[in-house]
């Protein structure tokens, strides 16, 4: 009889631990901070990351996880980095062009451009970009997000609020 009670207690404990574990995983949110980084960008970033503003670039660095390292640059449409990325995108055709909102495209690609990051997302205004031939029709401000994880860079670019 005691053997059956011990078995039921073990099974009940296992079920309680599974339910608790499942609930914890489903309700987990990483700690993030929302702030005005500069006068033209408001975004969320992991609370454990620190950022430095260097000219028109914001460098996010996380001492514990390289996963959260990212650079966000405010560039002019004539910048050589953008030209290089768009030329690669046109040649390889491995990337996506999505709509961020009613006024912007979100162009994402994988390309090692020597900056130390592999994934790049750009926020580009509709009225200054031709998505058919991947060229700018007039000068514009473009935000470039660089990171080493595609989901992180896309999520950061999509959820940021920028002034173009």
HELIX and SHEET records of a PDB file:
HELIX    1   1 UNK A    2  UNK A   27  1                                  26    
HELIX    2   2 UNK A   66  UNK A   68  5                                   3    
HELIX    3   3 UNK A   80  UNK A   92  1                                  13    
HELIX    4   4 UNK A  126  UNK A  128  5                                   3    
HELIX    5   5 UNK A  150  UNK A  159  1                                  10    
SHEET    1   A 3 UNK A  32  UNK A  38  0                                        
SHEET    2   A 3 UNK A  41  UNK A  46 -1                                        
SHEET    3   A 3 UNK A 161  UNK A 162 -1                                        
SHEET    1   B 7 UNK A  50  UNK A  54  0                                        
SHEET    2   B 7 UNK A  57  UNK A  61 -1                                        
SHEET    3   B 7 UNK A  70  UNK A  76 -1                                        
SHEET    4   B 7 UNK A 141  UNK A 147 -1                                        
SHEET    5   B 7 UNK A 119  UNK A 125 -1                                        
SHEET    6   B 7 UNK A 104  UNK A 110 -1                                        
SHEET    7   B 7 UNK A  95  UNK A  99 -1                                        
SHEET    1   C 2 UNK A 129  UNK A 130  0                                        
SHEET    2   C 2 UNK A 135  UNK A 136 -1                                        
END                                                                             
